[in-house]
Structure formats: C-alpha cells, structure tokens
Amino acid sequence: MKKFLALLLSMSLVFGLAACGGESATTPAPEGSAPAESGETEASVTRITLWTYPIGQWGGTDPQLDTIIAAFNEAHPEIEVSYELLDYTNGDTQVTSAITASNTPDIIMEGPERLVSNWGANGLMVDLSDLWADTEADIAATSEAVVSACKGTDGNYYEYPLCMTTHCMAINYEVFEQAGALQYIDEETRTWTTDGFVKAMEAVAASGLVSTPAIVYCGGQGGDQGTRALVNNLYSGTYTNADHTAYTANSAENVEALTLLQSMVNDGTISTSASFQASDELQAFANGTCAVTFAWNASNKAAYASQAAFTPFAMAFPSDDGVPELCGGIWGFGIFNNGDDAKIEAAKTFIKFVCDDAAQGPESVRLTGFFPVRSSFGDVYAGTDQAEQMSEFQSLMPYLGDYYNVISGWTEQRTNWFNMLQRILVSGGDPQTEADAFVEASNANI
C-alpha cells in the first residue's frame, strides 16, 4: 500500500512539473507508445491568465470570478483560467511593469481608453475582428459608438465589449418639489433645457432648503466625466472633433457654457470647489447639503442612495435644445499578444463564452452592474431584484453621445481639464483664454 501511495505521489509531481511555467501542459504518453499526431494528445490543458480592473463584481470588493470560471470550465475543462484583480490606483503601473517585463496577462478587462487607444495603438494587442464577425450588427443595433470605440485607427478590433452605461446627474426630488423647481424638468424623459436648469438652480437657491444648489467640483480628475458633460451639453458643444484627433473644448459653444457657469458661481446659484472631487460632491449630495450631483450612475446610486433621506432622481444633463448627449462607459476584453497561438485561442474561447453564451452572457452583464452591448440580450434585469433600480438608468441609455474617450493624450488632458475649471470658476479667469490654453496643452500630447 505504501509503495502504491509513493507511486501516486511521484506521478503527481511529474504532472505538477509539467504544468509549471504557464505554458500549455500536456499529459505525457506512456513510455514506448507511438507518438500522438498533432491535435490528438490524450489530455491537454491550456492555462491562461485574466487581469481585471474593478468593474462591478468582476473585481472590486465582491468579485465573482470563481463562479464565472467554474461555469466556463463546465463547458471547457481543457482551459484553466487564473486571475488577478487590479484597482485604479495601481493597476496601470502593474500593467506597465508587466509590459516592460514581457509578462503581460493573456486577457485584460477594461475599456477602449486602455485596450484600444493605448495598448492596441502600441501594437501590444491581438486583433479580435474574428470575434466580431457574428455579433457586430447586434452590437451596432445598440450603439454605433460602441463599435467605433472598440476599433483602432488601423481598422483592427482590440476590444470585445461586454457592457456599457451612460453617466448622468441626479437631483434631490423632494428639494426640487418644495422649491417649485420640478416645473423645469421633464420627469418622463428625465431631460431639461439649459434655461430650465438655470431657473431650477435659482429656485433652489432662493428656497434656502440646502446649503448650495450644486457644486461644480474641480479638485482633481475624479468624476471628470460629469463636469465635461455639463459643459458640453449646455450649448451643444463637443469635446473633440469627429475623428478624435483634436480637442475642441475652446469652441464658441463650450466657452459660452463656461461663461454661464462662471456667472452662476458669481451670483450664488451654484458653487464650486477646488478641493472637491466627485466622491466629495456625491457625499454632500447624499448628506442633503447640495441638491444636485453631476456624478451619478447606477454604481454610484448603489453606493450612496442608502445614505440619503430623500429620493435621488436620475437626470440627463441640461442642453440648449433639450436633447442631451451623455458620456458613457464601455467595458470588455482584450488579449495581449504573447506569441502563443494556443493561449490566444483559449483566451478567445473564454471571452466568447462570458460575453455571448445565451445563459452566461446576460449573467456576466448583470455582475458588472451595467447594461449589455448586445441588443439581442434585451433587458437583462427584468424579473430580478435589480429591475427597479436599473430601470431609470436604462431609460437614459438612448442618450449616449460620442465616445470621444478614445482620443490620445487622454491622461494628460484630464489634469488640464480640472486645472482649467479652477482657473475659470475659482480664480475668475477669462473662459476663452483658459479654454484656449487647455486645448493647446492637450493637443500637444496627441
């Protein structure tokens, strides 16, 4: 019996050594047997790695990756998937270090800003056009912006998307009601005009129900999608040109918007803060000390709504024509080109399963807390305990505007943006002069 156990142990050591190194591991054929033909090994396992930023329950504090991988292995026991969770504080540094050391993961989950405009544009990613062959029309039916954002300037697809959302704002419904400001919004469509926004802020300010009607935060880049959307929507301006090759924040429309916000700060109908980022503004909103947040979405509602003693009511950003164009988020998968065809094919198999499988695909989306890019998935929250919470954000999805985040120089412009807001709203700088300086500095990094 002891000899038998020793034999088993020695065999397990052989198999364990064969699996080391992260390469495809194949069970060796018995000594003296004929070599197997290509593709006919008795038992092979391909090992791949997944790194993911904190996208809902795909990462963060309550990851469900073990459950996802277990479901995948029921269909594909021949592929083993290990994972590492990244955060937005150190994640980019970890990936850069992995690139430098030629030790990148096989799969990485994030958005086009990184997968397409950064790593894809630098020749590090696998072209995923074959994955798109059967689903492009389905995704395009949801949003052409998603299709465009996942494609590099060379025409290759470097991201296969899973989910998307629109960022929006929210109001304190009860304060607006008591201040007589609900007359300035369209509750059914959750839209309002620029004129309505100004009048609503005047009514809330005059009511004295909150310390400040709204805070245009500019203490850092956190939540900058909110301040960008506010400025761009007020007079239908754009942040970049159509082909995402230049920043256009100094257009007449945007300067008019910046001038309006500056005047509203001066007359006290909104305030500003050079120390606040979105998290600070969201906390003030949840505490009831300001009546508006410019940094709302489904994820932030889940984090802050339970603290509020009022009804947060999701709204699109105000626009001069009443037709908003909202900033959005797109998340999906890319594959680093590590030169191993077997691992690349295994990575594609995993991605197709979690994104496109009839059962797993909708569940994968639900775990992100966002919405499917595939039109055929329909309402993935219907009949779940998330249905009511998600319905208001679902109604804002048709307002998704241009996904300009794919422009290069993105990291640098984020710093330029909040510095520009500080100079205009806090220091009283000339909006045209400061917007011109922003564009000059940001375009220099393209």
N, C-alpha and C positions, 0 to 999 in steps of 0.2 A: 504494500500500500504506500509506504514511504517512497519507494522508487517511482511509483506511478505519479505521486504528487510532485516529486522532483522533476520528472519529465514534463509535466504540465507547466511548472514554473519556468523551466528553460525555454519551452516553446513560447510562453507569454513574453519573455524577454526578447526573443528573436523578433516577434511581431511588434513589440514596442519600439525596438531599434529601427525597424523598417519604417515606422510611422514618423520618426523624428525629422525635423528639418522643414516641415510644411509642404513637402512635395507630394505628388500623387503616390500613395503607398499601395503596393500590390502584394498579395499573399504569394510567397514563392511556391513553385511547383515542386512536387516530391522529387527527390534525387533519382536520376535515371530515367525520368519520364521525358517524353518528346516535348520540345518547346512549343508553347502555345502560339497560334497565329495571332497577328495583330488584331486587337479588339476582342480576343477570346480568352482573356485571363479569367481564372476561376473566380476570383473575388477581388475587386479593386475599389478603393476608396479615394476620392479626391477631397483634399482638405483646403478650405478657403476661409478667409477672414473678412469680417464686416466691421467697419467703424461707423458709428452714427452719432451725429450731434443730437441734442435733447429735443426731439420732435415728438411731443406728446408722450405716449407710453412706449415709443420706440427707444426712448432714452430717458433722461431726467431722473426723477426720484422714484418712479414706479415702473421700471422697464418690464416689458412683457416678451422680451426676445426669446427666452427659453420656451415659452408656449408657441411662439411663431415658428421657431426652428423645429420643435417637436412635430408640429403639423406638417412642415416641409419634409421631414425625414420619414413620415408615414408613406409619402409618395416617392421620395428619393433617398432611400437608405444608403445609396452609394456616394453621397456627398455629405461631408461633415462641415459644419459652419461654427466657427468660434467668433466671438465679438468683443469689441471694446467700446465703452461709452465715452464720448467726448463732451466737453462743455464749451461755451462761447468765450470763456476767459482764456483757456489754454489750448483749446482744440486746434486752432490754426498753427500754433507753434509746434504741436505734436505732429501734425501732418507735414509741415515744412521740414522738420527734423527727419521724418521718415523718408521724404523725397530725397533729401541730401544723402541719407544713408542707403538709398536704393532698397528700402524695406517698407514700401507702402502696402496698405491692405489691398485685398482683391476688390472689395466693394466698399463704397463710401456713400452715406446717405446725407444729403443736404440739398441746397438749391442751386439754380443756374449761376448765381454770382460767383460761386466757388467752382462748381463742376464744369461749367461751360466757359465763362469769361476768364477764369484763372487757370485751372489745371488743364482743361481742354485746349484753351488757346495756346498753352505752352507745350502741347504735344505729349502730355502725360497720360491721356485717357484713351480708352478703346472706343471706336465708332460703333454706336448702338443702332444704326439705321435698320438692321435686320429685325430688331425687336419692334420697331415702329411699323413694319410693313402691314400688319393686320389690324393695327389699332389707331393709326394716325387720324382717320376720318372720325372715329369715335371720340377721340380727344379734341379734335378740331371743332366738333359739334358743341363742346362745352366752351372752349375758348381758343381762338386762333393765337392769342397772346401766349398761351402755354406752349403751343407747337413752336412758335418763333423763338421763345426764350430758351428752349432746350437744344436749339441748333446753333452750332458755331458759325463763324463767318466763312468757314471753308465748306459749309453745307453738310457737315457730319453732325450726327446727334450724339452729344456727350452726356445727356441725362435721359433716363426713362422715368417719367413722373408718376407719382402715386396720388398726390393730393394737392389741394390748393385752398386758399382762402382770400377774402378781402379784409383789409384793415379799415376800421371805421371810427366813429366817435360815439359818444353817448351823452345823454342829458339826464339830470335828476328830474324825473317826471313830475313828482309832487311839487317841487320848487317851481317848475315851469307852469304848472297848473295854478298854483296860488299867486304867481306873479302875473298871470294873464298872458303868458308867453306861448302857450300851446297854439294860439291862433296863427303863429308864424311858421308852423311846421305842418307837413302833410303826414299825418300819422299812418295812413295806409301804405304809402310808398316809402316812408321814412326819409323823405327828401325835404329840402328847403332852399330858398334862394339866398343870395348874399344880402339883399335888402332885408329879408326876413331874419337872418342871423343877427344883423346889426340891431334891428328893433327888439329882438328877443333879449339880447345882451343888455340893452338899455332898460328893458322892463325888469329883468332880474336884478340889475344893479340898483334900480330905484326901489325895489321891494325890500331891500335890506335883509333878505332871508338867509343869505350866505355871505361869507367874508369877501369873496370875489366871484364874479360870474364864471370866469375861465382863466386859465394860466397858460400862456404860450411859453413853455419851458425851453431853455437853451443852455443848460448847464453841461451838456455832453451829447454824445450821439445816440444814447438810449432812447428809443421811441421816435427817432427822427422821421420815420415814415408818416407820422401824424402831422408834424409841422410842415413837411413837404406837401402833403395832400391838402392841407389847409390853404397854403399859399397858392398852389397850382389851381385849385378849384374856384377860388373866389372870383376870378375873372377869366377862367378857362385858359390858363397858361399851360405851358409844357415845361418839363424838367430837362429834357434832351431833345435833339432833333429826331426825326422819324427813324433814321437808320442807326441811332445810338452812337454817333461818332463825335458829338459835341454837346456840351451843357448849354442850356438856354434859359437859365434862371434869371437872366437880366433882360428878358423881353419886356415890352411895354405892359403886357397883362400881369406879369409877375411883379413888376415894380409898382403897379397900381395896387396890387394886393398888399405888398409890404408897406406901402404908404398908408393904406386903410388901417392895417393892424397897428402901425405906429400911432396913428391918430386916436384909435380906440384905447391904446395904453395911456395916452396923454389925457384922455377925458375920463378914464377910470371905468370904462365899460368892460374892459378886460385888463388883466395884469400880465406881467412877465417875470421870469426869474432866471438869473444867471447861475443859480445854484441847483435848480431842479432839473432832473431828467424825468423820463416818462414814469418811472416807478414812484417818484416822489409826487408827481401830479396825480397818478392813479390813487395813491394813498389819501391825498387830500380830497379827491372825489369820493372815495369810499367813506371817508370820515364826515362827509357832508359840508366841508368848508368851501368847496367850489362846486358849481352847478353843472360843469361840463368836463368831460375828458376827451382829449384828442388822440388817445392811445388805446382804443377799445378793440377787442376782437373776442372770439369765443374762448380762447385760452385765458385772457385777462379777466373775462367775466367769471370763469371758474375760480380764479384766484382771489378776486376782490368783491364779488357781488354778495357773498355771505356776510361780509363785514358791514354792508350798507343797510341803514334803517329806512331805505327808500327804494323806489323802483328804477334801476338803471335802464334807460330806453335807448337801444342802439339806433344811431342815425348815420346817414351818409353825410359827407362834408357839404357845406353850402356852396352853391355855384350861381353865377350870374344868370344862367339860363335854366336853372333848376334841374339840370341833367349832370349828375356827378360822374367823375372818373376816379375810381378808388385805386389806391395802391394795393398790391396783392402779395401773397407769398406762394411759392411753388416748391414742393419738396419731392425728391425722388432719389434715384440711384445712379451712380456712375461706377465704372470699372477702371481701375488703374492698370495700365498695360505693363505687366510684369514679365511678358515674354513667354508665358506658359499657356499654350493653347488649351490644355485640358482644364486648367483652373479658370480660364476666361469662359469656356463653355459652361462649366459648373456654375460660375457666377451668373451667367445669363439665365440658366435654368432656375436659380433661386429667385432672381428678380422677376421673371415671368410668373413664377408661382405666387409670390406675395402680392404682385400687382394685378394679375389677370385671372387667376383662378376664380371660378364662379362663387365658391364659398369663402376662400381666404381673402380674395381681393377686397370685398366690402369690409370684412373684419379688419384688415390691415389699415384701411382708411379710418375706420372708427377709432382705432388705437392712436391715431395721430391727433384726433380732436378736430380735424378739418374736413374738407369735402372732396369727393372723388373728381379726378380729371376726366374719367371716362363717363360719357353721357349715358351709356347703357346701364350703369350701376344705379341710376335714379337716386332716390332719397335713401341713403344707407342708414339713416337714423329713425326712419319710420318704424313704429312699434317698439322702440327701445325707450329706456328711461332717460335718454338724452334728447328725445324728439322735441320736447317743448323748448328746451334751452337753445337748441341748434336752429330752430325754425326761423327766428328773427335774423340770424346771420345768413341763412340760406336765401332769404329774400333780398339780401344785398349783393349776392354773387353776380347778378347780371350787370352790375355797375363797374365791374373790373375794367380798369383802363390799361394803357400801355405798360408793359413790364419793362421799364427802362433800366432796371437794376443791372442789366447785363452789360452796360457801358463799362469800359475800362476806366481805371483811376478811381474806382468806387470807394476804396478805403480812405484815400486822401480827401475826396470831396465831402465825406461825412464830417470830418473835422472842420473843413472850410465852411460847411453849412451852419453849424451851430455857432461858430465864431462870427459869421455874418449876421445872424439873428441878434447876437449880443450887441454888436456894433450899432445895429439899427434900433432895436427895441429897448435896450438898456442904456446905451450911450447916446442915443439920439442922432446917429449918423444919417447921412443922406442916402435914401434907399437906392437910387440909381447908381451912385458912386460905389456903394458897398456891394451891390449885386454885380456890377461890372468887375470888381476885384475878385469876387467869388468865382465868376466864370473864367477869368483869366488864369487864376491859380489852379482851378480844377481841370481846365482844358490842357494845361501844361503837363498833366500827369497821364494823358491819353497816349 
